[in-house]
Amino acid sequence: MCEHHHATHHILCTQCDLLVALPALQHGHKAACPRCGTTLTTRWDEPRQRPTAYALVALFMLLLSNLFPFVNMKVAGVTSEVTLLQIPGVMFSEDYASLGTFFLLFVQFVPAFCLVTILLLVNRVPLSLRTKIFLARILFQLRTWGMAEIFLAGVLVSFVKLMAYGDVGIGSSFIPWCLFCILQLRTVQCVDRHWLWDDIAPAPVVTKTLRVGVPGIHQGLRSCPCCTAIVAAENPVCPRCHTRGFVRRRNSLQWTMALLITSIMLYLPANILPIMITDLLGDQMPSTILAGVVLLWSEGSYPVALVIFIASIMVPTLKMIAIAWLCWDAKGHGRRDSERMHFVYEIVEFVGRWSMIDVFVIAVLSALVRMGGLMNIYPAIGALMFALVVIVTMFAAMTFDPRLSWDRDPESSHEEQ
């Protein structure tokens, strides 16, 4: 049955384009798309107080983390300790400013910016509407790039590698950093995009008749890629957040394939060239990613070797294969199995960031292992190549439009009767 609905009570699934009527949610419940299972919106208890408390404590933990020593190491009576801010400093001093910049951006700046932005928006700080819209747009674009928890995993892997050379310990800021990682993740999780945008500005009025259970592309509608508002297909600019958009991302497959080919070209030298150089008593030993895995395995560190192998070798390889498979399917090849391709896409989006763990391991080792003539570790060109592989594949996943896979679904209509 076709009837006129109010746009604020409906949403177009950003993953499969199905128009869904949002039910009245109880606190702590969420609404999911009946077609692909994607979470559409969540109603949190105390949607302002909860993220505010988490964000304030997280920022305080971040401050403490940067004030005191982070980790330390003792080898043959020589002690070395490092703070979080010294890690990018070593990268800059070794002429690897790009790696130092990645660390500052992904590990420190992006999480801190997201926390401050959430504080400003959920508490309705008196800002102009234009400023609020700008901050919200940046928030939802950047939150994927926060990698504090991945860096923490890299630190734990570094401990296992360094135990073979000496005594490794944690500093006063290590526990605050662990708390920061947990709290900043919880803060972002407790902010619902649909709720926040409705709080900033009302959703634009849709003059067309909305048919629940029918994809937006069949109704002349599209979802705003930024604020999830329902917009007429012929309108290129969202009336609420002023983001330009289209029914489907323009040249999505072309951009995705171009970035995929670029990542493959970078991946080959990233695995062949050394990612770090260990200077032990004047004897320089270059190490590649695979050589590091073999060394850990031979020393009996099987779990850590598996973690590095999965995150740094298997995940990037499978991710590139999966992205190519998604593009091949979206072009109309293969079986029409939209649910399976959606599952593949979700895995690609989730695991992509974790390949940066090896880059962060190198950052920690290079900053901590500074023992004069005894032992030193330096980053190498392979680390930069590998970091670029991870970043480019993340962009490739972002440029792919998952709705293209669902457009092939022969049973694309779920209209309510």
C-alpha positions as CSV (number, residue, x, y, z in Angstrom):
1,M,0.0,0.0,0.0
2,C,1.3,3.4,-0.9
3,E,0.7,6.2,1.6
4,H,2.4,9.5,2.6
5,H,4.8,9.1,5.5
6,H,6.8,11.7,7.5
7,A,10.5,11.5,6.5
8,T,11.8,11.8,10.1
9,H,10.2,8.3,10.9
10,H,11.8,6.7,7.9
11,I,15.3,6.0,6.7
12,L,17.0,4.7,3.6
13,C,19.5,2.0,4.5
14,T,22.9,3.2,3.4
15,Q,24.1,-0.3,2.6
16,C,21.2,-1.7,0.5
17,D,19.0,1.4,-0.2
18,L,15.8,-0.1,1.3
19,L,13.3,2.4,2.7
20,V,12.5,1.4,6.3
21,A,9.9,2.7,8.7
22,L,11.6,3.2,12.0
23,P,9.7,1.7,14.9
24,A,9.2,3.3,18.3
25,L,12.4,2.1,20.1
26,Q,12.8,1.5,23.8
27,H,16.0,2.6,25.5
28,G,18.9,0.4,24.7
29,H,17.3,-1.0,21.5
30,K,18.3,-0.6,17.9
31,A,16.6,-0.7,14.5
32,A,18.1,-2.9,11.9
33,C,17.5,-3.1,8.1
34,P,15.2,-6.2,7.4
35,R,17.0,-6.7,4.1
36,C,20.7,-6.6,5.0
37,G,20.8,-6.4,8.8
38,T,22.7,-3.1,9.0
39,T,22.0,-1.1,12.1
40,L,20.0,1.9,11.2
41,T,19.7,3.7,14.5
42,T,20.1,3.1,18.2
43,R,18.3,4.6,21.1
44,W,20.7,5.0,24.0
45,D,19.9,5.7,27.6
46,E,20.9,9.3,28.4
47,P,22.2,10.1,24.9
48,R,23.8,13.3,26.1
49,Q,25.2,12.5,29.6
50,R,26.6,9.1,28.7
51,P,28.9,10.2,25.8
52,T,29.8,13.4,27.7
53,A,31.1,11.4,30.7
54,Y,33.0,9.0,28.5
55,A,34.5,11.7,26.4
56,L,35.7,13.9,29.4
57,V,37.3,11.0,31.1
58,A,38.9,9.8,27.8
59,L,40.4,13.2,27.2
60,F,41.8,13.3,30.7
61,M,43.3,9.9,30.2
62,L,44.9,11.1,26.9
63,L,46.4,14.0,28.7
64,L,47.9,11.8,31.4
65,S,49.2,9.4,28.7
66,N,51.2,12.2,27.1
67,L,52.7,13.6,30.3
68,F,54.6,10.5,31.7
69,P,56.9,7.7,30.3
70,F,55.0,5.2,28.3
71,V,57.2,2.1,28.1
72,N,60.8,1.3,29.1
73,M,63.5,-1.3,28.3
74,K,66.7,-2.4,30.0
75,V,69.5,-4.2,28.1
76,A,72.8,-5.1,29.7
77,G,72.4,-2.3,32.3
78,V,71.4,0.3,29.7
79,T,67.9,1.7,30.2
80,S,65.8,3.4,27.6
81,E,62.3,4.9,28.1
82,V,60.0,6.7,25.8
83,T,56.9,8.9,26.0
84,L,54.1,8.8,23.5
85,L,55.2,12.2,22.0
86,Q,58.7,10.9,21.5
87,I,57.6,8.2,19.1
88,P,56.7,10.5,16.2
89,G,59.7,12.6,17.1
90,V,62.0,9.6,16.3
91,M,60.2,9.2,13.0
92,F,60.8,12.8,12.1
93,S,64.5,12.6,13.2
94,E,65.1,9.5,11.0
95,D,63.7,11.3,7.9
96,Y,60.4,9.3,8.1
97,A,58.2,12.3,8.6
98,S,55.4,10.6,6.8
99,L,55.3,7.8,9.4
100,G,55.5,10.3,12.2
101,T,52.6,12.2,10.7
102,F,50.5,9.1,10.3
103,F,51.1,8.4,14.0
104,L,50.1,11.9,15.1
105,L,47.0,11.9,12.9
106,F,45.6,8.4,13.4
107,V,46.6,7.7,17.0
108,Q,46.4,11.1,18.7
109,F,44.7,13.9,16.6
110,V,41.7,12.0,15.1
111,P,40.5,10.4,18.3
112,A,41.0,13.6,20.3
113,F,39.2,15.7,17.6
114,C,36.3,13.2,17.6
115,L,35.9,13.4,21.3
116,V,36.0,17.2,21.5
117,T,33.5,17.4,18.6
118,I,31.1,15.0,20.3
119,L,31.3,17.1,23.5
120,L,30.4,20.2,21.5
121,L,27.5,18.7,19.6
122,V,25.7,16.5,22.1
123,N,25.7,19.2,24.7
124,R,24.3,21.8,22.4
125,V,27.2,24.3,22.9
126,P,26.1,27.6,21.4
127,L,27.6,27.4,18.0
128,S,26.3,28.6,14.7
129,L,24.3,26.1,12.7
130,R,26.9,26.2,10.0
131,T,29.7,25.3,12.4
132,K,27.7,22.4,13.9
133,I,27.0,21.0,10.4
134,F,30.7,21.4,9.5
135,L,31.9,19.6,12.7
136,A,29.3,16.8,12.3
137,R,30.4,16.2,8.7
138,I,34.0,16.0,9.7
139,L,33.2,13.7,12.7
140,F,31.5,11.0,10.7
141,Q,34.2,11.1,8.0
142,L,37.1,10.9,10.4
143,R,35.9,8.4,13.1
144,T,36.9,5.4,11.0
145,W,40.5,6.7,10.9
146,G,41.0,6.7,14.7
147,M,43.5,3.9,15.4
148,A,44.4,4.3,19.1
149,E,43.4,0.7,19.9
150,I,45.4,-0.7,17.0
151,F,48.4,1.2,18.3
152,L,47.9,-0.4,21.7
153,A,47.8,-3.9,20.1
154,G,51.1,-2.9,18.3
155,V,52.6,-2.0,21.6
156,L,51.7,-5.4,23.1
157,V,53.3,-7.1,20.0
158,S,56.4,-5.0,20.5
159,F,56.7,-6.3,24.1
160,V,56.9,-9.8,22.9
161,K,59.5,-9.0,20.3
162,L,61.7,-7.1,22.8
163,M,61.6,-9.7,25.5
164,A,64.2,-11.7,23.6
165,Y,66.7,-8.8,24.0
166,G,66.1,-7.5,27.5
167,D,63.6,-6.5,30.2
168,V,60.6,-4.6,29.1
169,G,58.3,-2.6,31.4
170,I,55.4,-0.2,31.3
171,G,55.5,3.4,32.4
172,S,53.1,5.6,34.3
173,S,51.1,6.5,31.2
174,F,50.5,3.0,29.9
175,I,47.4,2.3,32.0
176,P,45.8,5.7,31.2
177,W,46.4,5.0,27.5
178,C,44.6,1.6,27.9
179,L,41.7,3.4,29.5
180,F,41.7,6.1,26.8
181,C,41.4,3.4,24.1
182,I,38.4,1.8,25.8
183,L,36.6,5.1,26.6
184,Q,37.1,6.7,23.2
185,L,35.7,3.6,21.5
186,R,32.7,3.7,23.9
187,T,32.1,7.4,23.3
188,V,31.9,7.0,19.6
189,Q,29.7,4.0,19.9
190,C,27.2,5.9,22.1
191,V,26.6,8.6,19.6
192,D,23.9,7.6,17.0
193,R,24.3,9.4,13.7
194,H,20.6,9.6,13.0
195,W,19.8,11.0,16.4
196,L,22.6,13.5,16.3
197,W,21.7,15.0,13.0
198,D,18.1,15.2,14.0
199,D,19.3,17.1,17.1
200,I,21.4,19.5,15.0
201,A,18.7,20.3,12.4
202,P,15.4,18.8,11.4
203,A,15.3,16.4,8.4
204,P,14.2,18.0,5.1
205,V,10.6,17.5,4.1
206,V,10.0,14.9,1.4
207,T,7.1,15.8,-0.9
208,K,7.1,12.4,-2.6
209,T,5.0,9.5,-1.4
210,L,7.2,7.1,0.5
211,R,6.8,3.4,-0.1
212,V,8.2,1.3,2.8
213,G,10.1,-1.8,1.7
214,V,11.0,-0.4,-1.7
215,P,14.6,0.7,-2.6
216,G,15.0,4.5,-2.9
217,I,16.3,4.2,-6.4
218,H,12.9,2.9,-7.5
219,Q,11.1,5.8,-5.9
220,G,13.3,8.7,-7.1
221,L,14.9,9.0,-3.7
222,R,18.4,8.9,-2.3
223,S,20.1,8.8,1.1
224,C,22.4,11.6,2.0
225,P,25.9,10.0,2.4
226,C,26.6,12.3,5.4
227,C,23.5,12.9,7.5
228,T,21.3,10.0,6.2
229,A,18.4,12.4,5.3
230,I,16.0,11.2,2.6
231,V,16.5,13.5,-0.5
232,A,14.9,13.6,-3.9
233,A,17.1,12.0,-6.5
234,E,17.2,15.0,-8.7
235,N,18.4,17.2,-5.9
236,P,22.3,17.0,-5.9
237,V,22.7,18.9,-2.5
238,C,21.3,17.8,0.8
239,P,19.1,20.6,2.3
240,R,20.2,19.8,5.8
241,C,24.0,19.3,5.7
242,H,24.7,20.7,2.2
243,T,26.6,17.6,1.2
244,R,26.6,16.8,-2.5
245,G,25.5,13.3,-3.4
246,F,23.9,11.1,-6.0
247,V,21.6,8.1,-6.2
248,R,24.8,6.0,-6.5
249,R,28.4,7.2,-5.9
250,R,29.7,8.6,-9.2
251,N,32.3,6.4,-10.9
252,S,32.4,4.2,-7.8
253,L,33.8,1.1,-9.5
254,Q,36.4,3.1,-11.5
255,W,37.7,4.8,-8.4
256,T,37.7,1.6,-6.4
257,M,39.6,-0.3,-9.1
258,A,42.1,2.5,-9.6
259,L,42.9,2.5,-5.8
260,L,43.0,-1.3,-5.8
261,I,45.6,-1.4,-8.6
262,T,47.6,1.3,-6.8
263,S,47.6,-0.7,-3.5
264,I,48.8,-3.8,-5.4
265,M,51.6,-1.9,-6.9
266,L,52.6,-0.7,-3.4
267,Y,52.1,-4.1,-1.8
268,L,54.9,-5.8,-3.8
269,P,57.7,-3.5,-2.7
270,A,56.2,-3.4,0.9
271,N,56.9,-7.1,1.2
272,I,60.2,-7.2,-0.6
273,L,61.9,-4.1,0.9
274,P,62.9,-4.1,4.6
275,I,60.5,-2.5,7.0
276,M,63.1,-2.0,9.7
277,I,66.8,-2.3,10.3
278,T,68.2,-3.7,13.6
279,D,71.7,-2.4,14.5
280,L,73.2,-4.8,17.0
281,L,76.8,-4.0,18.0
282,G,77.4,-2.3,14.7
283,D,76.0,-5.2,12.6
284,Q,72.9,-4.0,10.6
285,M,70.3,-6.6,10.0
286,P,67.4,-5.5,7.7
287,S,64.0,-7.3,8.3
288,T,61.0,-7.7,6.0
289,I,57.5,-8.5,7.2
290,L,57.7,-12.2,6.4
291,A,61.1,-12.5,8.0
292,G,59.8,-11.0,11.2
293,V,57.0,-13.6,11.3
294,V,59.4,-16.4,10.7
295,L,61.7,-15.1,13.4
296,L,58.9,-14.9,15.9
297,W,57.7,-18.4,15.0
298,S,61.2,-19.9,15.3
299,E,61.5,-18.3,18.8
300,G,58.3,-19.9,20.0
301,S,56.1,-16.8,20.0
302,Y,53.4,-18.6,18.0
303,P,50.4,-16.4,19.0
304,V,52.2,-13.1,18.1
305,A,53.6,-14.6,14.9
306,L,50.1,-15.6,13.9
307,V,48.8,-12.1,14.8
308,I,51.4,-10.4,12.6
309,F,50.9,-12.9,9.8
310,I,47.2,-12.5,9.8
311,A,47.2,-8.7,10.2
312,S,50.1,-7.8,7.9
313,I,50.1,-10.5,5.2
314,M,46.9,-12.4,5.1
315,V,44.4,-9.5,5.7
316,P,45.8,-7.1,3.1
317,T,46.0,-9.9,0.5
318,L,42.5,-11.2,1.2
319,K,41.2,-7.6,1.4
320,M,42.5,-6.8,-2.1
321,I,41.0,-10.0,-3.4
322,A,37.7,-9.2,-1.7
323,I,37.5,-5.7,-3.2
324,A,38.2,-7.1,-6.7
325,W,35.5,-9.6,-6.1
326,L,33.0,-6.9,-5.0
327,C,33.7,-4.9,-8.2
328,W,33.4,-8.0,-10.4
329,D,30.1,-8.8,-8.8
330,A,28.8,-5.2,-9.0
331,K,29.6,-5.2,-12.8
332,G,27.0,-8.0,-13.2
333,H,29.2,-11.1,-13.2
334,G,28.7,-14.2,-11.1
335,R,25.7,-15.3,-9.1
336,R,23.2,-12.8,-7.7
337,D,24.0,-13.4,-4.1
338,S,23.6,-9.9,-2.5
339,E,23.7,-11.2,1.1
340,R,27.0,-12.9,0.6
341,M,28.6,-9.9,-1.1
342,H,27.2,-7.6,1.7
343,F,28.9,-9.9,4.2
344,V,32.2,-9.7,2.3
345,Y,31.9,-5.9,2.2
346,E,31.3,-5.7,6.0
347,I,34.4,-7.8,6.6
348,V,36.5,-5.6,4.3
349,E,35.4,-2.5,6.1
350,F,36.0,-3.9,9.6
351,V,39.4,-5.5,9.2
352,G,41.1,-3.0,6.9
353,R,42.5,-0.7,9.7
354,W,44.0,-3.5,11.7
355,S,46.8,-4.1,9.1
356,M,48.4,-0.9,10.5
357,I,49.5,-2.9,13.6
358,D,52.9,-3.8,12.0
359,V,53.6,-0.1,11.2
360,F,52.9,0.8,14.9
361,V,55.1,-2.0,16.1
362,I,58.0,-0.5,14.1
363,A,57.2,3.0,15.5
364,V,57.4,1.7,19.1
365,L,60.6,-0.4,18.4
366,S,62.3,2.5,16.7
367,A,61.6,4.9,19.5
368,L,62.3,2.6,22.4
369,V,65.4,0.7,21.2
370,R,68.0,3.5,21.4
371,M,70.9,1.9,23.2
372,G,73.8,3.9,21.7
373,G,76.4,1.5,20.3
374,L,74.8,-1.5,21.8
375,M,71.5,-1.8,19.9
376,N,69.3,0.4,17.8
377,I,66.3,-0.1,15.6
378,Y,65.4,2.2,12.6
379,P,62.4,2.3,10.3
380,A,62.9,1.4,6.7
381,I,61.2,2.3,3.4
382,G,59.1,-0.9,3.5
383,A,57.2,0.4,6.5
384,L,56.1,3.5,4.6
385,M,55.1,1.4,1.6
386,F,53.0,-0.9,3.8
387,A,51.3,2.0,5.6
388,L,50.4,3.4,2.2
389,V,49.0,0.0,1.2
390,V,46.7,0.0,4.2
391,I,45.6,3.6,3.7
392,V,44.9,3.2,-0.1
393,T,42.9,0.0,0.5
394,M,40.8,1.8,3.1
395,F,40.1,4.5,0.6
396,A,39.2,1.8,-2.0
397,A,36.7,0.3,0.4
398,M,35.2,3.7,1.1
399,T,34.8,4.6,-2.6
400,F,33.0,1.3,-3.3
401,D,29.2,1.7,-3.2
402,P,27.7,-1.4,-1.5
403,R,24.3,-0.6,-2.9
404,L,25.5,-1.7,-6.3
405,S,25.5,-5.3,-5.1
406,W,21.9,-5.1,-4.0
407,D,20.8,-3.5,-7.2
408,R,21.3,-6.9,-8.8
409,D,18.9,-8.5,-6.4
410,P,15.9,-9.8,-8.4
411,E,13.7,-9.6,-5.3
412,S,14.6,-6.0,-4.6
413,S,11.1,-5.0,-3.5
414,H,9.9,-5.6,0.0
415,E,7.0,-3.3,-0.1
416,E,4.6,-3.4,2.9
417,Q,1.1,-4.5,2.0
